[in-house]
Amino acid sequence: MTDEYLAANQRRWNALTPLHAASNYYDLAAFKAGGSSLRAIEREQVGDVTGKSLLHLQCHFGMDTLSWARLGARVTGVDFSGEAIALARELSAELAIPAEFVQADVLRLPETLPGREQFDIVFTSYGILCWLPDLRAWGRTIAHYLRPGGLFCIVEGHPLAGVFDNEADATDLRVTHSYFHDAAPEHYEVRGSYATGEGEVLAGYEWAHSLGDIINALTGAGLNILSLQEYPFASWRRFPFMVPADAEWWRLPDGFPALPLTFSLRATKSQHP
């Protein structure tokens, strides 16, 4: 059944790509005018990328990938959506930003790109882990492509935030979802996404992963954790009652307890076997 779930998600993201590209959330016009889609956290956690090779997993239509390229990285972006990769390639050509984009399932990437180079940096961010049924395979992909001494960095929604009701009529923090992983994904049908309310109603399948799952997937693949940071704000309006923290972030309203809504993690691969 897993392949059927992933195929449904792929159809969903193919349909969402043109809607996202036209949305205010992504503000593609500002990006084309020279802006960056990267937030301060990932720029700080990854550091200087000048002259470094960077593999971006689950890159969507490439805005972050191309933003890293504008900062001096040699970039490769990977996503399972053919529509997203096609648009990413178009943007790379239109803006004359060198980049390679590959359509592939990140869990099977070593089969898709056998014998390819290892990278100085492997990066991924925001709303990506819920689409993966197996984090152990994810960890192996990262370790396969990260050179010894290289840096892996993820900035992502905190797993704890995923337990609360995020329906459009939610007014408080009410636990409605399990924190722990289940092989059977959560199924939903919804119009649009976090970026737009337009489009057809499409099915989606998501898997929960605990913070322990994430860390164990990386250490189990041979990576060493360098740092783990947690933040009381989110990159999107995860709950309808959230309020802007600033131009980049959303927070819980005054009177709510401070909870981790985003985390960043950095890891490396040993230079010695």
C-alpha positions as a LaTeX table, in Angstrom:
\begin{tabular}{lrrr}
\hline
Residue & $x$ (\AA) & $y$ (\AA) & $z$ (\AA) \\
\hline
Met1 & 0.00 & 0.00 & 0.00 \\
Thr2 & 2.88 & 2.39 & 0.65 \\
Asp3 & 3.52 & 2.88 & $-3.07$ \\
Glu4 & $-0.16$ & 3.80 & $-3.53$ \\
Tyr5 & 0.08 & 6.37 & $-0.74$ \\
Leu6 & 3.21 & 7.87 & $-2.28$ \\
Ala7 & 1.62 & 7.96 & $-5.75$ \\
Ala8 & $-1.36$ & 9.87 & $-4.33$ \\
Asn9 & 0.99 & 12.35 & $-2.65$ \\
Gln10 & 2.89 & 12.75 & $-5.89$ \\
Arg11 & $-0.34$ & 13.58 & $-7.74$ \\
Arg12 & $-1.14$ & 16.09 & $-5.01$ \\
Trp13 & 2.19 & 17.89 & $-5.29$ \\
Asn14 & 2.08 & 17.89 & $-9.09$ \\
Ala15 & $-1.29$ & 19.65 & $-8.86$ \\
Leu16 & $-0.12$ & 22.08 & $-6.17$ \\
Thr17 & 3.04 & 23.21 & $-7.97$ \\
Pro18 & 1.45 & 25.77 & $-10.34$ \\
Leu19 & $-0.85$ & 26.99 & $-7.55$ \\
His20 & 2.10 & 27.52 & $-5.23$ \\
Ala21 & 4.07 & 29.29 & $-7.94$ \\
Ala22 & 1.18 & 31.75 & $-8.36$ \\
Ser23 & 0.58 & 32.25 & $-4.63$ \\
Asn24 & 1.47 & 35.19 & $-2.42$ \\
Tyr25 & 3.00 & 32.74 & 0.04 \\
Tyr26 & 5.89 & 31.94 & $-2.31$ \\
Asp27 & 6.06 & 35.42 & $-3.88$ \\
Leu28 & 7.84 & 34.19 & $-6.97$ \\
Ala29 & 7.96 & 37.69 & $-8.45$ \\
Ala30 & 10.12 & 38.95 & $-5.59$ \\
Phe31 & 12.37 & 35.93 & $-5.93$ \\
Lys32 & 12.81 & 36.54 & $-9.66$ \\
Ala33 & 13.70 & 40.14 & $-8.85$ \\
Gly34 & 16.67 & 38.91 & $-6.79$ \\
Gly35 & 15.16 & 38.02 & $-3.43$ \\
Ser36 & 15.97 & 34.98 & $-1.33$ \\
Ser37 & 13.50 & 32.42 & 0.00 \\
Leu38 & 15.84 & 31.35 & 2.81 \\
Arg39 & 15.07 & 32.32 & 6.40 \\
Ala40 & 17.62 & 33.44 & 8.97 \\
Ile41 & 17.70 & 30.09 & 10.81 \\
Glu42 & 18.85 & 28.00 & 7.86 \\
Arg43 & 21.36 & 30.61 & 6.73 \\
Glu44 & 22.82 & 30.68 & 10.23 \\
Gln45 & 22.80 & 26.90 & 10.74 \\
Val46 & 24.32 & 26.05 & 7.35 \\
Gly47 & 26.79 & 28.93 & 7.29 \\
Asp48 & 28.93 & 30.05 & 4.37 \\
Val49 & 28.25 & 27.95 & 1.27 \\
Thr50 & 30.65 & 29.71 & $-1.11$ \\
Gly51 & 32.22 & 27.19 & $-3.44$ \\
Lys52 & 30.60 & 24.22 & $-1.68$ \\
Ser53 & 28.48 & 21.48 & $-3.23$ \\
Leu54 & 24.97 & 21.27 & $-1.77$ \\
Leu55 & 22.30 & 18.60 & $-2.18$ \\
His56 & 18.78 & 19.82 & $-1.40$ \\
Leu57 & 16.34 & 17.00 & $-0.63$ \\
Gln58 & 12.60 & 17.55 & $-1.29$ \\
Cys59 & 13.29 & 20.89 & $-2.95$ \\
His60 & 9.75 & 21.50 & $-4.35$ \\
Phe61 & 10.17 & 23.90 & $-7.29$ \\
Gly62 & 13.62 & 25.02 & $-6.34$ \\
Met63 & 13.41 & 28.48 & $-4.79$ \\
Asp64 & 15.51 & 27.55 & $-1.75$ \\
Thr65 & 17.90 & 25.54 & $-3.94$ \\
Leu66 & 18.45 & 28.51 & $-6.22$ \\
Ser67 & 18.76 & 30.83 & $-3.21$ \\
Trp68 & 21.69 & 28.71 & $-2.00$ \\
Ala69 & 23.16 & 28.99 & $-5.49$ \\
Arg70 & 22.88 & 32.77 & $-5.31$ \\
Leu71 & 24.96 & 32.55 & $-2.13$ \\
Gly72 & 27.71 & 30.71 & $-3.98$ \\
Ala73 & 26.88 & 27.00 & $-3.65$ \\
Arg74 & 26.98 & 24.42 & $-6.44$ \\
Val75 & 23.50 & 23.00 & $-6.07$ \\
Thr76 & 21.51 & 19.88 & $-6.87$ \\
Gly77 & 17.82 & 19.73 & $-5.97$ \\
Val78 & 15.73 & 16.56 & $-5.70$ \\
Asp79 & 11.95 & 16.17 & $-5.57$ \\
Phe80 & 9.47 & 13.42 & $-6.48$ \\
Ser81 & 7.12 & 15.83 & $-8.27$ \\
Gly82 & 7.75 & 16.00 & $-11.99$ \\
Glu83 & 5.84 & 19.29 & $-12.24$ \\
Ala84 & 7.98 & 20.83 & $-9.47$ \\
Ile85 & 11.25 & 19.71 & $-11.05$ \\
Ala86 & 10.14 & 21.00 & $-14.47$ \\
Leu87 & 9.39 & 24.41 & $-12.98$ \\
Ala88 & 12.68 & 24.43 & $-11.04$ \\
Arg89 & 14.58 & 23.80 & $-14.27$ \\
Glu90 & 12.65 & 26.60 & $-15.97$ \\
Leu91 & 13.55 & 29.02 & $-13.17$ \\
Ser92 & 17.19 & 27.99 & $-13.30$ \\
Ala93 & 17.30 & 28.70 & $-17.04$ \\
Glu94 & 15.24 & 31.91 & $-16.88$ \\
Leu95 & 17.34 & 33.41 & $-14.07$ \\
Ala96 & 20.66 & 32.05 & $-15.39$ \\
Ile97 & 21.39 & 30.38 & $-12.05$ \\
Pro98 & 23.32 & 27.14 & $-12.60$ \\
Ala99 & 21.65 & 24.20 & $-10.88$ \\
Glu100 & 20.86 & 20.54 & $-11.44$ \\
Phe101 & 17.37 & 19.26 & $-10.65$ \\
Val102 & 16.51 & 15.58 & $-10.41$ \\
Gln103 & 13.08 & 13.96 & $-10.16$ \\
Ala104 & 13.37 & 11.11 & $-7.67$ \\
Asp105 & 12.01 & 9.64 & $-4.45$ \\
Val106 & 14.62 & 10.65 & $-1.85$ \\
Leu107 & 14.27 & 7.25 & $-0.15$ \\
Arg108 & 15.43 & 5.59 & $-3.38$ \\
Leu109 & 17.88 & 8.23 & $-4.50$ \\
Pro110 & 20.97 & 6.01 & $-4.29$ \\
Glu111 & 19.27 & 3.72 & $-6.83$ \\
Thr112 & 18.38 & 6.70 & $-9.07$ \\
Leu113 & 21.76 & 8.43 & $-8.89$ \\
Pro114 & 24.26 & 5.59 & $-8.40$ \\
Gly115 & 27.91 & 6.53 & $-8.34$ \\
Arg116 & 27.24 & 10.25 & $-8.02$ \\
Glu117 & 29.47 & 12.60 & $-6.08$ \\
Gln118 & 29.22 & 13.14 & $-2.38$ \\
Phe119 & 28.31 & 16.63 & $-1.25$ \\
Asp120 & 29.78 & 19.09 & 1.22 \\
Ile121 & 26.27 & 19.90 & 2.46 \\
Val122 & 22.98 & 18.01 & 2.46 \\
Phe123 & 20.04 & 20.28 & 3.31 \\
Thr124 & 16.29 & 19.93 & 3.76 \\
Ser125 & 13.61 & 22.08 & 5.36 \\
Tyr126 & 10.00 & 22.84 & 6.33 \\
Gly127 & 7.17 & 20.36 & 5.92 \\
Ile128 & 9.15 & 17.47 & 4.49 \\
Leu129 & 9.31 & 14.62 & 7.02 \\
Cys130 & 5.56 & 13.93 & 7.10 \\
Trp131 & 5.70 & 12.71 & 3.49 \\
Leu132 & 8.27 & 10.00 & 4.27 \\
Pro133 & 7.10 & 6.55 & 5.42 \\
Asp134 & 10.57 & 5.37 & 6.46 \\
Leu135 & 13.08 & 7.66 & 8.17 \\
Arg136 & 15.70 & 4.92 & 8.35 \\
Ala137 & 15.93 & 4.93 & 4.55 \\
Trp138 & 16.00 & 8.74 & 4.67 \\
Gly139 & 18.97 & 8.65 & 7.03 \\
Arg140 & 20.80 & 6.20 & 4.75 \\
Thr141 & 20.23 & 8.50 & 1.76 \\
Ile142 & 21.74 & 11.42 & 3.65 \\
Ala143 & 24.75 & 9.39 & 4.79 \\
His144 & 25.25 & 8.01 & 1.26 \\
Tyr145 & 25.57 & 11.46 & $-0.29$ \\
Leu146 & 27.29 & 13.37 & 2.53 \\
Arg147 & 31.07 & 13.42 & 2.22 \\
Pro148 & 33.13 & 12.59 & 5.33 \\
Gly149 & 33.35 & 15.78 & 7.38 \\
Gly150 & 30.40 & 17.29 & 5.52 \\
Leu151 & 27.35 & 18.97 & 7.08 \\
Phe152 & 23.75 & 17.82 & 7.15 \\
Cys153 & 21.19 & 20.43 & 8.20 \\
Ile154 & 17.43 & 20.18 & 8.62 \\
Val155 & 15.06 & 22.96 & 9.69 \\
Glu156 & 11.57 & 21.58 & 10.17 \\
Gly157 & 8.30 & 21.87 & 12.04 \\
His158 & 8.66 & 20.39 & 15.51 \\
Pro159 & 7.03 & 16.93 & 15.89 \\
Leu160 & 5.30 & 18.00 & 19.10 \\
Ala161 & 3.29 & 20.61 & 17.21 \\
Gly162 & 1.85 & 17.85 & 15.05 \\
Val163 & $-0.24$ & 16.40 & 17.88 \\
Phe164 & $-2.62$ & 19.38 & 18.07 \\
Asp165 & $-5.82$ & 20.02 & 16.15 \\
Asn166 & $-5.11$ & 22.25 & 13.14 \\
Glu167 & $-8.54$ & 22.25 & 11.53 \\
Ala168 & $-9.84$ & 25.60 & 10.27 \\
Asp169 & $-12.20$ & 25.97 & 13.25 \\
Ala170 & $-9.60$ & 25.17 & 15.95 \\
Thr171 & $-9.45$ & 27.80 & 18.71 \\
Asp172 & $-7.16$ & 26.16 & 21.24 \\
Leu173 & $-4.40$ & 23.58 & 21.62 \\
Arg174 & $-6.27$ & 20.28 & 21.70 \\
Val175 & $-4.47$ & 16.97 & 21.23 \\
Thr176 & $-6.03$ & 15.07 & 18.32 \\
His177 & $-3.06$ & 13.22 & 16.74 \\
Ser178 & $-0.51$ & 10.70 & 17.95 \\
Tyr179 & 3.04 & 11.88 & 18.53 \\
Phe180 & 4.44 & 8.48 & 17.58 \\
His181 & 4.96 & 6.89 & 14.18 \\
Asp182 & 2.48 & 4.42 & 12.74 \\
Ala183 & 3.06 & 2.50 & 9.52 \\
Ala184 & $-0.51$ & 3.40 & 8.52 \\
Pro185 & $-0.51$ & 7.07 & 7.47 \\
Glu186 & $-3.11$ & 9.67 & 8.30 \\
His187 & $-5.43$ & 10.15 & 5.32 \\
Tyr188 & $-7.15$ & 13.42 & 4.48 \\
Glu189 & $-8.78$ & 15.14 & 1.53 \\
Val190 & $-8.50$ & 18.89 & 1.26 \\
Arg191 & $-8.63$ & 21.70 & $-1.26$ \\
Gly192 & $-5.35$ & 23.55 & $-1.66$ \\
Ser193 & $-2.60$ & 23.69 & 0.95 \\
Tyr194 & $-0.83$ & 25.88 & 3.49 \\
Ala195 & $-0.08$ & 28.31 & 0.64 \\
Thr196 & $-3.42$ & 28.52 & $-1.15$ \\
Gly197 & $-7.06$ & 27.54 & $-0.79$ \\
Glu198 & $-7.47$ & 27.05 & $-4.53$ \\
Gly199 & $-7.42$ & 23.93 & $-6.66$ \\
Glu200 & $-9.23$ & 20.61 & $-6.60$ \\
Val201 & $-9.84$ & 18.48 & $-3.55$ \\
Leu202 & $-7.02$ & 15.95 & $-3.39$ \\
Ala203 & $-6.07$ & 13.09 & $-1.09$ \\
Gly204 & $-2.93$ & 13.24 & 1.01 \\
Tyr205 & $-1.17$ & 10.74 & 3.26 \\
Glu206 & 1.15 & 11.79 & 6.08 \\
Trp207 & 3.27 & 9.95 & 8.63 \\
Ala208 & 4.18 & 11.21 & 12.11 \\
His209 & 7.80 & 10.96 & 13.27 \\
Ser210 & 8.98 & 11.71 & 16.78 \\
Leu211 & 12.13 & 13.67 & 17.53 \\
Gly212 & 13.64 & 10.36 & 18.66 \\
Asp213 & 12.81 & 8.81 & 15.28 \\
Ile214 & 14.61 & 11.65 & 13.50 \\
Ile215 & 17.74 & 11.49 & 15.64 \\
Asn216 & 17.90 & 7.68 & 15.55 \\
Ala217 & 17.52 & 7.65 & 11.75 \\
Leu218 & 20.57 & 9.88 & 11.45 \\
Thr219 & 22.76 & 8.26 & 14.09 \\
Gly220 & 21.72 & 4.82 & 12.84 \\
Ala221 & 23.09 & 5.77 & 9.42 \\
Gly222 & 26.42 & 6.73 & 10.99 \\
Leu223 & 26.01 & 10.48 & 11.42 \\
Asn224 & 27.09 & 12.42 & 14.51 \\
Ile225 & 24.71 & 15.05 & 15.91 \\
Leu226 & 26.34 & 18.46 & 16.27 \\
Ser227 & 23.44 & 20.54 & 17.56 \\
Leu228 & 19.69 & 20.54 & 18.13 \\
Gln229 & 17.82 & 23.82 & 18.55 \\
Glu230 & 14.10 & 24.34 & 19.27 \\
Tyr231 & 12.11 & 27.51 & 18.57 \\
Pro232 & 8.68 & 28.80 & 19.76 \\
Phe233 & 7.52 & 29.90 & 16.31 \\
Ala234 & 6.53 & 28.32 & 12.98 \\
Ser235 & 7.26 & 29.12 & 9.35 \\
Trp236 & 3.59 & 28.84 & 8.43 \\
Arg237 & 0.27 & 29.41 & 10.19 \\
Arg238 & 0.08 & 25.91 & 11.60 \\
Phe239 & $-2.98$ & 26.76 & 13.74 \\
Pro240 & $-5.66$ & 29.23 & 12.62 \\
Phe241 & $-5.38$ & 31.23 & 15.87 \\
Met242 & $-1.65$ & 31.94 & 15.47 \\
Val243 & $-0.48$ & 35.53 & 15.02 \\
Pro244 & 2.52 & 37.00 & 13.16 \\
Ala245 & 5.74 & 37.07 & 15.16 \\
Asp246 & 7.48 & 39.10 & 12.45 \\
Ala247 & 7.70 & 39.07 & 8.66 \\
Glu248 & 8.96 & 35.45 & 8.59 \\
Trp249 & 7.36 & 33.63 & 11.52 \\
Trp250 & 4.07 & 32.81 & 13.25 \\
Arg251 & 3.65 & 32.40 & 17.02 \\
Leu252 & 0.98 & 31.42 & 19.52 \\
Pro253 & $-1.05$ & 34.35 & 20.90 \\
Asp254 & $-0.26$ & 35.93 & 24.27 \\
Gly255 & $-1.52$ & 33.78 & 27.11 \\
Phe256 & $-0.54$ & 30.46 & 25.50 \\
Pro257 & 2.39 & 28.48 & 26.93 \\
Ala258 & 5.64 & 28.56 & 24.98 \\
Leu259 & 5.93 & 25.36 & 22.95 \\
Pro260 & 8.51 & 24.17 & 20.41 \\
Leu261 & 7.06 & 24.71 & 16.94 \\
Thr262 & 10.24 & 24.51 & 14.85 \\
Phe263 & 13.56 & 22.76 & 15.29 \\
Ser264 & 16.93 & 22.78 & 13.56 \\
Leu265 & 19.43 & 19.95 & 13.65 \\
Arg266 & 22.99 & 19.76 & 12.37 \\
Ala267 & 24.96 & 16.55 & 11.91 \\
Thr268 & 28.15 & 15.40 & 10.27 \\
Lys269 & 29.75 & 12.20 & 9.03 \\
Ser270 & 32.99 & 11.03 & 10.56 \\
Gln271 & 36.10 & 11.44 & 8.43 \\
His272 & 37.31 & 8.04 & 9.64 \\
Pro273 & 35.55 & 4.67 & 9.36 \\
\hline
\end{tabular}
